[in-house]
Amino acid sequence: MSLLCGYDEVELETLEEFAEKNKANFANFFDYATDIATPFGFSVTDLSDMFLELYKYRYMIIDCNKIADYNTYYKRAKVVYNLNKNKYIKLVATETVEYNPIENYSMIETGNETRTPNLTRSSEGTASESGTNSANNTTSNTSTDSNTSFDSTAFVNNSKNELTGNSNTTGENTAKSNSTVTSKETGTEQTTNELTRKGNIGVTTTQQMLEQERAIADFSTIKIFFEDVAKLLFFDILNL
């Protein structure tokens, strides 16, 4: 028995024909590859559509004079993914990281300052007011009663009343107030300080970094995955 397979009696099938024949299942051909689809906003159905568009004219590898069924190709593609899953996930992480393409230096310094006050503040004040009021009053009143004789025009005192009064009033008012206020501050106060340094340290020009960014923009984890799968599913047409 020959160890080589011949393809003379089998009509080769393209991916487009394979997808049409297995239309009900092909949308889920990459249903295990969510780790590389979701981060870019794609569904697994999107992966199937993109793969079909890229390789629809490539011929499917057959197993010794017979076309393999859907499950065979599905399992082969899944094996490729599982063997390289860790690589794909790490590559996705490099594509989705956020950064400034013209900065090659970034440092963040964070420090905490803790203050624990145990302070007592007191204030004491005394207010006083004093005053003295005094009054000294003297009152004098004199009344004289005089008569004249019938043969004289001169008056002769008949009676005299004299009233003398003296009053003295002394008063003193004194007011005094005293107040003391005491306050105490306790607890813990924490302040976090953050310092960010970033920019270009000068070893690479901005133009060089932009050139590198263009190369990065051309990188695609999904494309690498598709190429890995294609090696196992399709003939190298040049070797037929």
Steps between C-alpha positions, in 0.01 A plus 500: 500500500631840407577736782414797282150626437388583152245764416417401147157366580393773745384844403660757726281735694562866573425661834216691338341175386564340837333792681199493271458125547522540880316830516310413817820433696767717343392816686623325817823368352699712751259492794790414736704810409319766705826604670630649177166622360334684791786743583472645150122517500449197276273201541603143413271528199704799386813284518339238274396767250847657490673164465271406212564829324878462527527133397187419303695394191743274685457122465424290804746221589341160445565170673616242246250525215212634710379838612504529878175589672427823688592365844845394381591849382336658805712286736818577307441874530418466868823306562695787346328747729543296817869435435568871448237651728746647750695662217184651349384641834837665561501646152150640553622669819774677304245625248250634754738673742451879512804721455622818337699406188737796528589441865764251612520595865228464759533494877252550782614571854247457777552596865278504807525753777326416826430752772364400838418813698449494877478865579324690775434866461362720778423867533406693816366852519384728780286805446421743785318830533470723805359848567407735787210741497475775766277804555522776772209747510450789743170690521456834692176699540452815718165673566463830697170662620523882557251768626505886518365722777229754432729794526804352318578394153775263604432133521571312814542130483232315669605138439754314292501142377811339356510154350825339412524149339797288401489164315787279394461190282785264418472183282741249348437246225745224422464225227747221426495199263743214452495235222723207402482306164682169447513304168668169415589357155559127456486246217707399198543702184656341193609677182601317182735675262548378142763624259497397134795539267476413133633605163790433269839458670673577171655167398247461219360774282128558472515411131661164580234420756225587252663270245500218755135574577410451135662156509306415817177614338553240226518221758196277553460209742193379311695498175775290661237255630344471153842432343567225756165336425546531124823299513307202638181529292617591150727363236803694402381545147854524367572143612207335325 
